Amino acid sequence: MKISFIGGGNMAGALIAGLANKLTPGANIHVVDPNAAALQSLRTQFGVTTAQDFGQALADCEVIVLAVKPDKMREVLAALQPFLSGQLLLSIAAGIRIADLSRWANGHQAVVRAMPNTPALIGQGITGLVAMPAVSQAQREVADQILTAVGATVWLEDENLIDAVTAVSGSGPAYVFYFIEAMQQAAQELGLSAEQGIALAKATFAGASQLAVRSSEPVSLLRERVTSKGGTTYAALTSMEESGVKPLIVKAVKAAAARGKSLGDELGRD
């Protein structure tokens, strides 16, 4: 399989790391980016071919991964049009809807939109995907193979749900980091050093997350097992309930989803 990446940033690099010499030889991966230093790094690490401008390699590949900033996508697709035939376009840019991607690519119909998250950088990501009706089963499988190289995938039939995926998993790592920061702050205020606090918070999150992943039981039951009535955990959770922490988290995630929708409106506006 020959794959081209438009953009060689962090997320593209994570995908290339998962693909090169695994799903396909590094020499079958082509990267286009104006940043010469980024291209040199990718060539050295993975044996990919690179260019700072579009060229024949794009026309010869089966998949083009669009890994550019959302505000650059329209001009990138306009410049890409001469090289398009039957390739699968796989966009990992936030906010831009499939109809706009297709329209900017002169009506190209083989388009998949994906929303990965930053744990893909360590092969622990999860990605929501949605495809245009014209995307073949074989092309869906190819898109899935590319994204499962860096984690799990969830396919959606309704593109509107991508905003929910963005809010829950796309933005979700930031919520986790925010909570870890709060735990570290509490640890310091209770007398622990900053190093001790962050070590305890990180290990607790990592361990609890893996317990939730590996257990077949509901997370609510796992929580209840740690919470003895009248104990220390009970005191903490009671304080959170009284402060309305859970409704505030739900409200925050919904705010992220609403912003995702408005971004789609703004970026797709003529």
Buried (B, 14 or more C-beta within 10 A) or exposed (E): BBBBBBBBBEBBBBBBBBBBEEBBBBEBBBBBBEEEEBBEBBBEEBBBBBBEEBEEBBBEBBBBBBBBEBEEBBEBBEEBEEBBEEBBBBBBBBBBBBBBBBBBBEEBEBBBBBBBBBBBBEEBBBBBBBBBEEBEEEBBEBBBBBBBBBBEBBEBEEBEBBBBBBBBBBBBBEBEEEEBEEBBEEBBEEEBEEEEBBBBBEEEBEEBEEEEEEEEEEEEEBEEEEBEEEEEBEEEBEEEEEEEEEEEEEEBBEEBBEBBBEBBEEBBEE
